[in-house]
Amino acid sequence: MAKEDAFSVGAAHAPFNGSTRETPANFSSPKPEEGVRLVHAFHGIKHAALREAIIKFVTELSAIEKDGL
């Protein structure tokens, strides 16, 4: 992959749709070990554009969930 390649990740790619959205009863607070797994996986990504796309994607997912959309 060339250095100038960009990754496009947006909320539209999120695994949410009208028929499969989870109910609030299925939500829980993140567990510390989930955060550790996420950080370890993230540190293994060497491509800066991919890391930035992941940050953007997770930020957008968080906003969607926070806004209740």
Secondary structure, 3 states (H helix, E strand, C coil): CCCCCCCCCCHHHCCCCCCCCCCHHHCCCCCHHHHHHHHHHHHCCCCHHHHHHHHHHHHHHHHHHHHCC
